[in-house]
Amino acid sequence: MSVLAATRYGPLGASSRMRIYQYVDALAEFGVDLRVSELIDDRAVAFFYQHGWRPVGPRIRSYAKRIVLVWREQNASILWVEKELLPWLPYGVEHTLLVHAHKPLVLDYDDAIFHMYDRNRFWLVQRALGKKIGALMEMATTVTVGNSYLAARALAAGAHNVEIIPTVVDLRRYPVCVKAEQEGLKIVWIGSPATSKYLALVAGPLATVALRYRYRLIVIGGRPASLPGVPVEWRPWSAETEAADISECDIGIMPLPDEPWEWGKCGYKLIQYMACGLPVVASPVGVNRDIVSNGTNGFLAGTDQEWMSALSELLESAQMRSSMGTAGRVLVERNYCLQVTAPRLAAILRDAAG
């Protein structure tokens, strides 16, 4: 069975990399020939991470390329679209293109992308695009989502079939490692320049804890921010080193505000930390509450005092870090790895084609 996957980004974009690209080889084992075509290539993603904006010319060319690709596609059995084909264009344009393609449509969401439109600060955007994602969900043969909040939105929109596929790691890239002896402990946060702003939410607790405990905060992939009183080591992200960089650390953190956009996040940081055998501390927001079993594989912390208490307990006790890290790894092996989700996804795609 041949599937054309229309992703938002190239492999440098985390959502596209984890939701689609990492499945190419895994799905091939189940007879699914997955061809991937990105809208925004890695060069454009890197430019945006560095400069914070996207040039108009390359974007227009990428839209034209996508329209031609879908309009002329004849070989694929299914069109698998990450989020939407043409961001910021009205539903009518996308609907015309999809109707012409005349193929079963599978849509995938790992973010509350609909809030980019229906909660936009500009009234005209809300008016023109607020219902677009819901209309696409209703049109699709199947909608795959990363968590229950996104699933509820798809069902409310009238989606015919909704499947929850969490964002997962490939266990082959995250082997269990024995920690080497090191001087001082390390707390880790991994993310993109766009999400490094969340570290400011725990700047106070991190600084307070640093007065008593000797640790370093390892920030992987984020844009440098001001964290007074926090000993920070900034590291560039790469697919080749991310697992090793996390594995050398002792505690993983995921602070989030309790807001609608964050309710749609899929907790991938937590999955990475747990795959490396780290205990976690996370805000009790959205899917974090499903992934973190409080006191078993980590802590949920909603206030500054809870953050300070959780971090202090973990920094003090190597036994607690070890037992919670082991529990997290077991959870990943059971529910949050490619080896579990790939056969499910292959079956979902086959059912959509059938």
GUMIMAR-798233 format. One line per 2 residues: for each residue x, y, z of C-alpha. Coordinates in nm, 2 decimals, always signed. Layout:
<sites>
X,Y,Z  ...
</sites>
This chain:
<sites>
+0.00,+0.00,+0.00  +0.14,+0.34,-0.10
+0.08,+0.64,+0.13  +0.17,+1.00,+0.05
+0.25,+1.19,+0.37  +0.22,+1.57,+0.34
+0.41,+1.71,+0.64  +0.43,+2.06,+0.77
+0.81,+2.05,+0.81  +1.12,+1.86,+0.71
+1.29,+1.63,+0.96  +1.43,+1.93,+1.15
+1.07,+2.01,+1.26  +1.01,+1.81,+1.57
+0.64,+1.74,+1.51  +0.70,+1.62,+1.15
+1.00,+1.42,+1.25  +0.83,+1.23,+1.54
+0.48,+1.20,+1.40  +0.57,+1.09,+1.04
+0.93,+1.07,+0.94  +1.03,+0.82,+1.21
+0.76,+0.58,+1.08  +0.90,+0.54,+0.73
+1.11,+0.23,+0.80  +0.88,+0.10,+1.07
+0.57,+0.10,+0.84  +0.77,-0.06,+0.56
+0.79,-0.37,+0.77  +0.41,-0.39,+0.75
+0.39,-0.34,+0.38  +0.32,+0.04,+0.38
+0.53,+0.24,+0.13  +0.54,+0.58,+0.29
+0.65,+0.88,+0.07  +0.70,+1.21,+0.25
+0.68,+1.56,+0.11  +0.74,+1.86,+0.34
+0.58,+2.20,+0.30  +0.86,+2.39,+0.48
+1.21,+2.24,+0.43  +1.49,+2.22,+0.69
+1.66,+2.52,+0.55  +1.35,+2.73,+0.61
+1.30,+2.58,+0.96  +1.66,+2.66,+1.05
+1.62,+3.02,+0.92  +1.31,+3.06,+1.14
+1.48,+2.93,+1.45  +1.77,+3.17,+1.40
+1.59,+3.48,+1.29  +1.23,+3.43,+1.42
+1.06,+3.50,+1.09  +1.01,+3.34,+0.75
+1.07,+3.50,+0.41  +0.77,+3.53,+0.18
+0.93,+3.41,-0.15  +1.02,+3.06,-0.04
+0.68,+3.02,+0.13  +0.49,+3.10,-0.19
+0.71,+2.85,-0.39  +0.65,+2.58,-0.13
+0.27,+2.63,-0.15  +0.28,+2.61,-0.53
+0.48,+2.29,-0.51  +0.24,+2.13,-0.27
-0.07,+2.22,-0.48  +0.09,+2.07,-0.79
+0.20,+1.76,-0.60  -0.15,+1.68,-0.46
-0.33,+1.78,-0.78  -0.12,+1.54,-0.99
-0.08,+1.26,-0.74  -0.21,+0.93,-0.89
-0.02,+0.64,-0.72  -0.09,+0.68,-0.35
-0.37,+0.49,-0.19  -0.40,+0.74,+0.09
-0.32,+1.10,+0.15  -0.18,+1.14,+0.51
-0.17,+1.51,+0.61  +0.00,+1.66,+0.91
-0.24,+1.93,+1.04  -0.34,+2.09,+0.71
-0.22,+2.11,+0.35  -0.20,+2.49,+0.32
-0.17,+2.69,+0.65  -0.34,+3.03,+0.66
-0.54,+2.96,+0.34  -0.92,+2.93,+0.36
-1.09,+2.59,+0.39  -1.25,+2.63,+0.04
-0.91,+2.62,-0.12  -0.80,+2.31,+0.06
-1.13,+2.14,+0.02  -1.11,+2.19,-0.36
-0.77,+2.03,-0.37  -0.86,+1.74,-0.15
-1.18,+1.66,-0.35  -0.98,+1.66,-0.67
-0.72,+1.42,-0.51  -1.01,+1.18,-0.45
-0.83,+0.97,-0.20  -0.90,+0.86,+0.16
-0.77,+1.14,+0.39  -0.60,+1.08,+0.72
-0.52,+1.39,+0.92  -0.27,+1.40,+1.21
-0.26,+1.65,+1.50  -0.01,+1.67,+1.79
-0.09,+2.03,+1.87  -0.40,+2.24,+1.92
-0.34,+2.40,+1.59  -0.71,+2.50,+1.56
-0.64,+2.76,+1.84  -0.40,+2.94,+1.60
-0.71,+3.04,+1.42  -1.01,+3.03,+1.65
-0.83,+3.21,+1.93  -0.63,+3.44,+1.71
-0.61,+3.80,+1.83  -0.73,+3.93,+1.49
-1.10,+3.91,+1.45  -1.07,+3.87,+1.07
-0.85,+3.56,+1.11  -1.11,+3.41,+1.35
-1.39,+3.48,+1.10  -1.21,+3.35,+0.80
-1.02,+3.05,+0.94  -1.17,+2.97,+1.28
-1.37,+2.68,+1.16  -1.12,+2.55,+0.90
-0.96,+2.27,+1.11  -1.30,+2.14,+1.23
-1.42,+2.13,+0.87  -1.11,+1.93,+0.77
-1.16,+1.69,+1.06  -1.52,+1.63,+0.95
-1.41,+1.57,+0.59  -1.13,+1.32,+0.68
-1.17,+0.94,+0.67  -0.97,+0.91,+0.99
-0.81,+1.16,+1.23  -0.51,+1.06,+1.44
-0.43,+1.27,+1.74  -0.17,+1.27,+2.02
-0.40,+1.31,+2.32  -0.75,+1.31,+2.45
-0.79,+1.69,+2.43  -0.73,+1.68,+2.06
-0.95,+1.37,+2.02  -1.24,+1.55,+2.19
-1.20,+1.84,+1.95  -1.21,+1.61,+1.65
-1.52,+1.43,+1.77  -1.69,+1.76,+1.84
-1.61,+1.86,+1.49  -1.79,+1.55,+1.35
-1.49,+1.34,+1.26  -1.60,+0.99,+1.15
-1.31,+0.80,+1.31  -1.06,+0.93,+1.57
-0.76,+0.73,+1.69  -0.52,+0.84,+1.97
-0.15,+0.77,+1.87  +0.08,+0.93,+2.13
+0.41,+1.09,+2.02  +0.67,+0.83,+2.09
+1.04,+0.74,+2.09  +1.22,+0.46,+1.90
+1.37,+0.24,+2.17  +1.66,+0.16,+1.95
+1.77,+0.52,+1.98  +1.72,+0.52,+2.36
+1.90,+0.23,+2.50  +1.92,+0.19,+2.88
+2.25,+0.33,+3.00  +2.45,+0.30,+3.32
+2.53,+0.65,+3.44  +2.89,+0.74,+3.46
+3.04,+0.90,+3.77  +3.01,+1.28,+3.75
+3.07,+1.58,+3.96  +2.74,+1.75,+4.05
+2.38,+1.67,+3.93  +2.22,+1.78,+3.61
+1.86,+1.89,+3.55  +1.76,+1.88,+3.18
+1.51,+2.06,+2.96  +1.49,+1.99,+2.59
+1.29,+2.18,+2.33  +1.30,+2.44,+2.05
+1.37,+2.81,+2.06  +1.00,+2.87,+2.04
+0.92,+2.68,+2.36  +1.22,+2.78,+2.57
+1.00,+3.07,+2.70  +0.84,+2.81,+2.93
+1.16,+2.79,+3.14  +1.08,+3.13,+3.28
+0.78,+2.97,+3.46  +1.02,+2.79,+3.69
+1.31,+3.04,+3.70  +1.23,+3.13,+4.07
+1.22,+2.77,+4.20  +1.53,+2.67,+4.00
+1.72,+2.97,+4.15  +1.60,+2.90,+4.50
+1.70,+2.53,+4.48  +2.04,+2.63,+4.34
+2.12,+2.81,+4.67  +2.11,+2.47,+4.85
+2.20,+2.21,+4.60  +2.49,+2.18,+4.35
+2.34,+2.12,+4.01  +2.35,+2.24,+3.65
+2.05,+2.31,+3.42  +2.12,+2.16,+3.08
+1.91,+2.33,+2.81  +1.91,+2.15,+2.48
+1.79,+2.32,+2.17  +1.64,+2.63,+2.33
+1.72,+2.99,+2.27  +1.92,+3.15,+2.56
+1.70,+3.32,+2.81  +1.76,+3.51,+3.13
+1.76,+3.27,+3.43  +1.92,+3.47,+3.71
+2.08,+3.26,+3.98  +2.05,+2.94,+3.78
+2.37,+2.76,+3.66  +2.29,+2.70,+3.29
+2.47,+2.51,+3.02  +2.33,+2.57,+2.67
+2.37,+2.29,+2.41  +2.27,+2.28,+2.05
+2.02,+2.01,+1.95  +2.09,+1.73,+1.71
+1.91,+1.41,+1.64  +2.24,+1.22,+1.68
+2.32,+1.36,+2.03  +1.99,+1.43,+2.20
+1.95,+1.08,+2.36  +2.31,+1.08,+2.49
+2.27,+1.44,+2.62  +1.96,+1.35,+2.81
+2.10,+1.02,+2.94  +2.39,+1.19,+3.12
+2.14,+1.40,+3.32  +1.96,+1.31,+3.64
+1.62,+1.49,+3.63  +1.40,+1.60,+3.34
+1.16,+1.90,+3.37  +0.86,+2.02,+3.17
+0.70,+2.34,+3.29  +0.38,+2.46,+3.11
+0.12,+2.72,+3.16  -0.24,+2.59,+3.21
-0.38,+2.74,+2.88  -0.57,+2.60,+2.58
-0.27,+2.58,+2.34  -0.07,+2.38,+2.60
-0.37,+2.14,+2.66  -0.30,+2.01,+2.31
+0.07,+1.93,+2.37  +0.17,+1.56,+2.38
+0.43,+1.54,+2.65  +0.71,+1.43,+2.42
+0.98,+1.58,+2.65  +0.86,+1.35,+2.93
+0.87,+1.05,+2.71  +1.23,+1.13,+2.61
+1.33,+1.18,+2.98  +1.16,+0.85,+3.09
+1.31,+0.66,+2.80  +1.65,+0.76,+2.93
+1.56,+0.64,+3.28  +1.51,+0.99,+3.43
+1.25,+1.09,+3.69  +1.05,+1.39,+3.59
+0.89,+1.70,+3.73  +0.61,+1.85,+3.52
+0.33,+2.10,+3.54  -0.01,+1.92,+3.58
-0.13,+2.04,+3.24  -0.30,+1.84,+2.97
-0.15,+1.51,+2.88  +0.12,+1.55,+3.15
-0.13,+1.43,+3.40  -0.17,+1.11,+3.20
+0.20,+1.04,+3.16  +0.32,+1.13,+3.51
+0.21,+0.91,+3.79  +0.27,+1.14,+4.09
+0.53,+0.99,+4.33  +0.59,+0.68,+4.10
+0.78,+0.80,+3.79  +0.80,+1.17,+3.89
+0.62,+1.46,+4.03  +0.34,+1.70,+3.91
+0.41,+2.05,+4.04  +0.16,+2.33,+4.00
+0.31,+2.59,+4.23  +0.66,+2.73,+4.30
+0.66,+2.55,+4.64  +0.57,+2.22,+4.47
+0.84,+2.27,+4.22  +1.10,+2.34,+4.49
+0.98,+2.05,+4.70  +0.99,+1.80,+4.41
+1.33,+1.91,+4.28  +1.48,+1.91,+4.63
+1.35,+1.55,+4.70  +1.50,+1.42,+4.38
+1.83,+1.60,+4.42  +1.87,+1.46,+4.77
+1.79,+1.10,+4.70  +1.97,+0.88,+4.44
+1.75,+0.59,+4.53  +1.44,+0.79,+4.45
+1.58,+0.90,+4.12  +1.67,+0.55,+4.03
+1.33,+0.39,+4.12  +1.13,+0.66,+3.95
+1.35,+0.65,+3.64  +1.30,+0.27,+3.62
+0.92,+0.32,+3.65  +0.93,+0.58,+3.37
+1.13,+0.35,+3.14  +0.88,+0.07,+3.19
+0.59,+0.30,+3.10  +0.77,+0.40,+2.78
+0.83,+0.04,+2.68  +0.47,-0.04,+2.74
+0.29,+0.26,+2.59  +0.51,+0.52,+2.44
+0.75,+0.36,+2.19  +0.76,+0.31,+1.81
+0.77,-0.06,+1.86  +0.41,-0.04,+2.01
+0.25,+0.23,+1.79  +0.39,+0.13,+1.45
+0.17,-0.18,+1.41  -0.13,+0.01,+1.53
-0.07,+0.29,+1.29  -0.02,+0.05,+1.00
-0.36,-0.11,+1.08  -0.52,+0.24,+1.10
-0.39,+0.33,+0.76  -0.50,+0.00,+0.60
-0.85,+0.05,+0.75  -0.86,+0.40,+0.61
-0.76,+0.27,+0.26  -1.02,-0.01,+0.28
</sites>
